[in-house]
Amino acid sequence: MNADDFSQLMRAHRSVRAYRDQAVDGALIDRVLTEALQGSSSSGNLNMVSVIKTSDVERKARLCDLHFGQPMVLQAPLVLTFCADSHRTRQWLAQRDARPGFADFISWHVSSFDAIILAQTTALALESHGLGICYMGTTLHSMGAIADYLGCPENCLPVTSMVVGWPAEAPAQRDRLPPAAWIHSERYQRPDASEIDVHFAERERRGRERYLAMGPAMEQQWREHGVSSLAQYYTSKIKYDPDQFSLDSAALEALLRERGFMVSRSPVSD
Ligand SMILES: Cc1cc2nc3c(=O)[nH]c(=O)nc-3n(C[C@H](O)[C@H](O)[C@H](O)COP(=O)(O)O)c2cc1C
């Protein structure tokens, strides 16, 4: 693959939410995952990740509930759950009489970054085979329940999931913020109000258009919740409700403690 092919692959990316009723070859998935880990940088080369494949229909149905009923979890033939996993590494340390480690908040980040990097490399690789994918952000909101359902041990938690299958739709490309909004030279350039207006103009127009094109039910919801712009929609009760996010964040913090990802020691005094 040359640089043009890679550009083409990235430009062709769409999240796919409708899938054909056709299995994905298990050997292909294992190969893609194996190559994706090889093709991803990994902090300290510790490879503190695990990926759990779910293709059994009944098990996907349960996962679908845990992903707030998002239909593609059931419809896609495969769900990949990417876990931040220091369990295996910690066990290895213990078996080699090494000092215990990687049970702290930094190691949570290290392992979850590795999992996310692997997920995105996997996504591109799957797309290069013509497969479709869609991330499931609901993983963050049901993390403990998904971990328990998938049998994750201590120091192993799912950070993202991805449905995979042969696309049954060809969605339009979604816009991104323009480069001027987020690429900075040498120093961060704080946007003033007029630059914010410019940077978000296209997003506001296209996002609003897309959501309201979903049908009269969405229009009615916007009216009921007093939503008149895309920004207001994002933090309304019907999208990313800050009150719910706050509750789920507290639960996530408690879960990280419970599963051994927040161990911190006071500095030893002489
Ligand atoms: C971490 C993450 C979580 C996501 N979670 C969901 C999800 O739960 N449901 C969904 O339909 N799409 C989800 N998406 C897909 C985004 O909505 C999508 O990437 C975005 O709208 C841009 O569209 P595109 O991927 O087609 O370019 C998620 C994407 C990411 C990166």
The ligand as an ORCA input file, in Angstrom:
! r2SCAN-3c Opt
* xyz 0 1
  C     -14.864      6.266     21.099
  C     -16.040      6.335     20.149
  C     -17.279      5.942     20.572
  C     -18.358      5.937     19.701
  N     -19.561      5.461     20.126
  C     -20.599      5.353     19.270
  C     -21.817      4.765     19.698
  O     -21.969      4.364     20.858
  N     -22.817      4.674     18.798
  C     -22.685      5.112     17.511
  O     -23.653      4.978     16.741
  N     -21.511      5.655     17.069
  C     -20.481      5.777     17.920
  N     -19.281      6.301     17.489
  C     -19.127      6.726     16.104
  C     -19.150      8.248     15.973
  O     -20.467      8.706     16.137
  C     -18.602      8.600     14.604
  O     -17.247      8.193     14.520
  C     -18.686     10.099     14.309
  O     -20.038     10.525     14.261
  C     -18.025     10.457     12.979
  O     -18.627      9.697     11.937
  P     -17.744      8.738     11.002
  O     -17.031      7.754     11.889
  O     -18.738      8.066     10.071
  O     -16.806      9.621     10.254
  C     -18.195      6.370     18.363
  C     -16.928      6.780     17.940
  C     -15.861      6.764     18.816
  C     -14.500      7.187     18.331
*
